Amino acid sequence: MRHNLFLLLCILTLFLWSCNDKLSNGSAEQIIKERYHFPVIEDEMIETGLFGYGQDSLPRFYYLLQKQGMFSIEALGKGGFLIETYRFRVTPTIAAKKFKTVEDTKPVKQGNSGENMYRSRFKTCEVNFEGIESVQEIPAMNSAEVKYKVRRVNFTPFWSYYLDGTHRMPDSIQIRPFKMIKTNDGWKADH
């Protein structure tokens, strides 16, 4: 009988100890910061080099970037073998190359000219961590849903990508979700 009582007390103690591991705002912040290493650089893929486009002008953001000295744009007229498109040569300037985050390692060859189309990524802004908005634990799932606030700062001319109207402009301040799971070693990022 005493052995069963002792075993019951041990199980109850272990259960209460494991239930007390609440996720604090400080712990959630630490896990999020370890995951993302703020400030985070945000960038967008933009085509450069020689390429065809279905209309006689490029999307507006190319011309906004040209006015800001990021690209030189040369309209080459209609061309193509089976499908005629309007051809353009978009060349990043030295100023634009400072904002390039990813260089296209597999450019697409364009016709017989020997020129290529590149899909490179250019920095639009940085994202800084602002703080934890809320922590909602879900004990039945051993998980938690955390909402945290970030702020976009240090905008580059490539932010003009969003001024085109075909792309939704992100807010400067955002509340983002983050899922966590409770493990034997404590709280961890779920993704």
Order of alpha helices (4+ residues) and beta strands (2+ residues): alpha-alpha-beta-alpha-beta-beta-alpha-beta-beta-beta-beta-beta-beta
